[in-house]
Amino acid sequence: MVPALVGGYGAFPAPLGLPVVVGAALFGVGIVLGTGCGFGTGRYAGAAAPDLALQVSSETVSGVYQMNRRDLLASIGAVALAGGPATAADEPWLSPLLPDGTRAEARFSRLPGKKPLIQLTDRPPNFETPIEAFRTAITPNDRFFVRYHLANIPSTDALKGWRLTVGGDAAEREVALSHADLDALPQVEVTAVCQCAGNRRGLFSPHVPGVQWGYGAMGCATWRGPRLKDVLAKAGVTPGALEVWLDGQDGPVLPQTPDFRKSLPMAKALEERVIIATAMNGSPLPHLNGFPARIVVPGWTATYWMKHVTAIEVSSKPLDNYWIHKSYRVPAGMFAVDLPFLTQNDEAAWPVTEIVVNSLVAYPIEGMRLPEAGFTVQGVAWDRGHGIRRADVSLDGGKTWQQAILGDDFGPFAFRAFSFKTGKLPLGPLIVSSRATSNAGETQAETLRSNPAGYHNNVPQQIAVTVA
Amino acid sequence: MFRVLLASLLLSAPAFAADAPPPMRPGPGLGVFLGKCGICHTYAYIRMNSTFLPPNGWLAEVTKMRKAYGAPVSDEDAAQILQYLESQYGVSAKP
């Protein structure tokens, strides 16, 4: 569905308390220019006269609250945790492996309803979660990453009359469901990792084009809502059903751009833990995480977790569009899957579906100076739904490994926190890494499994710190 | 007029400017690039994807935008955009 151009991302209210006079003034320029070329209709400024003023308006009209990096680091405690100014990297929250252009571009900014996130692009918004938020198994809603392909995003006002249509050529009937209709169905809770397939793309070597994500295009939340299969039953699934097609209320700026739609194989769509979430960590979904309802596909990459979902079709045919045939594909057989997406696999490539086993060191971060008495390595491990058997930590760049202690178990699709106390350390440089092993015996790749679109990077980190 | 206003704002606020996204580099083709590519997305996509793409890399991106995303860019405009991206944000432009 191509949505009506009502209240897009550009229609956000200005954030409170723009702290810098010139920030407010530039924001004003954006609005002035935007008024003449579509601002307020849901489109950004951008189609009009190509001049430098327009260029700046496009970058600042989003209502993003730009923070000074030092203030931000102080506010999140990074400077204090580092025990002083970082010395090894001027931007310790950005991996040194990112492209130079990404390191110059990334900044902490605040979207409405969110704490500061790492902004990579503002239109459409692509914001990642800072690493320090991953010391616990649950990622707070106000730190959860934001990712959109296309810039026409419905405002909260535009979502007020939200309805979900369920039908399709392999359904018995078409029904329109309200939020209350979803609430009236049996409610299921599942704690699951939502991770962009391209998380860590920016760390590929050689680099590949795309959003240059660092480590934070992921989060783990407890999602709540009805099972997708119970919603499908409202429309009635016929024996000819092959796939479930998903569409959300967000869409492209131009009508000729393919709307973002995805599909699931029937076997996946009917699983007990695939739900239509209306709540996340006990609250309504944040606007930019899919309010009022999104599909949750535990164990699968976030590209299937359709946000602002408005239309579900039970189809007798494979979905045929750019987003499933051309993008979000990996070389056939490169990554193990339990449930092949047979209606979308071809000889050369498969859709990128199941998450790969992975882990993240959330503390320490690059460039920290740490005490001789030792410190506690903290992080999370996760996989595609087998659950985490163990996590190991290395202090010598991966030559030797020691077993970490696992935290609470929130289920096989969730982050599993881990910690490891180093004990007393020799002075000098250390390289900190972590490595997860799943209950299926899978562990992280030793070297990057390169693929053209930059998916599934699960090579252990190499975090350079100094004991001093 | 906006340019004058903008210039005065930037000059009067070095602290903010240092923390703002870097501007697009000047060069032949900048005008066409700004007018066409800014219709659908921020220019940050280009800066973020630098500096590592070989010439055929930017060609692939421009082609994808035209063929897959339906960007309203003529052959002539595409050539100018490509020249701009390659010269300013291609691997040969690496600082």
Chai-1 contact restraints between the chains, C-beta under 6 A:
chainA,res_idxA,chainB,res_idxB,connection_type,confidence,min_distance_angstrom,max_distance_angstrom,comment,restraint_id
A,V20,B,F16,contact,1.0,0.0,6.0,A-B,restraint_1
A,V22,B,L9,contact,1.0,0.0,6.0,A-B,restraint_2
A,V22,B,A13,contact,1.0,0.0,6.0,A-B,restraint_3
A,V22,B,F16,contact,1.0,0.0,6.0,A-B,restraint_4
A,G23,B,F16,contact,1.0,0.0,6.0,A-B,restraint_5
A,A25,B,L9,contact,1.0,0.0,6.0,A-B,restraint_6
A,G46,B,G38,contact,1.0,0.0,6.0,A-B,restraint_7
A,G46,B,I39,contact,1.0,0.0,6.0,A-B,restraint_8
A,A47,B,I39,contact,1.0,0.0,6.0,A-B,restraint_9
A,P50,B,G31,contact,1.0,0.0,6.0,A-B,restraint_10
A,P50,B,L34,contact,1.0,0.0,6.0,A-B,restraint_11
A,P50,B,G35,contact,1.0,0.0,6.0,A-B,restraint_12
A,A53,B,F2,contact,1.0,0.0,6.0,A-B,restraint_13
A,A53,B,R3,contact,1.0,0.0,6.0,A-B,restraint_14
A,A53,B,L6,contact,1.0,0.0,6.0,A-B,restraint_15
A,Q55,B,M24,contact,1.0,0.0,6.0,A-B,restraint_16
A,Q55,B,L34,contact,1.0,0.0,6.0,A-B,restraint_17
A,V56,B,L6,contact,1.0,0.0,6.0,A-B,restraint_18
A,S58,B,G38,contact,1.0,0.0,6.0,A-B,restraint_19
A,S58,B,T42,contact,1.0,0.0,6.0,A-B,restraint_20
A,E59,B,P21,contact,1.0,0.0,6.0,A-B,restraint_21
A,N68,B,D19,contact,1.0,0.0,6.0,A-B,restraint_22
A,P99,B,F52,contact,1.0,0.0,6.0,A-B,restraint_23
A,D100,B,T51,contact,1.0,0.0,6.0,A-B,restraint_24
A,G101,B,R47,contact,1.0,0.0,6.0,A-B,restraint_25
A,G101,B,M48,contact,1.0,0.0,6.0,A-B,restraint_26
A,G101,B,S50,contact,1.0,0.0,6.0,A-B,restraint_27
A,G101,B,T51,contact,1.0,0.0,6.0,A-B,restraint_28
A,T102,B,M48,contact,1.0,0.0,6.0,A-B,restraint_29
A,A104,B,P22,contact,1.0,0.0,6.0,A-B,restraint_30
A,E105,B,A44,contact,1.0,0.0,6.0,A-B,restraint_31
A,E105,B,R47,contact,1.0,0.0,6.0,A-B,restraint_32
A,E105,B,M48,contact,1.0,0.0,6.0,A-B,restraint_33
A,L120,B,M48,contact,1.0,0.0,6.0,A-B,restraint_34
A,T121,B,T42,contact,1.0,0.0,6.0,A-B,restraint_35
A,T121,B,A44,contact,1.0,0.0,6.0,A-B,restraint_36
A,T121,B,Y45,contact,1.0,0.0,6.0,A-B,restraint_37
A,D122,B,T42,contact,1.0,0.0,6.0,A-B,restraint_38
A,R123,B,H41,contact,1.0,0.0,6.0,A-B,restraint_39
A,R123,B,T42,contact,1.0,0.0,6.0,A-B,restraint_40
A,H207,B,F52,contact,1.0,0.0,6.0,A-B,restraint_41
A,P209,B,N49,contact,1.0,0.0,6.0,A-B,restraint_42
A,P209,B,E61,contact,1.0,0.0,6.0,A-B,restraint_43
A,Q212,B,M48,contact,1.0,0.0,6.0,A-B,restraint_44
A,V253,B,C40,contact,1.0,0.0,6.0,A-B,restraint_45
A,Q256,B,G70,contact,1.0,0.0,6.0,A-B,restraint_46
A,T257,B,Y69,contact,1.0,0.0,6.0,A-B,restraint_47
A,T257,B,G70,contact,1.0,0.0,6.0,A-B,restraint_48
A,Y322,B,A68,contact,1.0,0.0,6.0,A-B,restraint_49
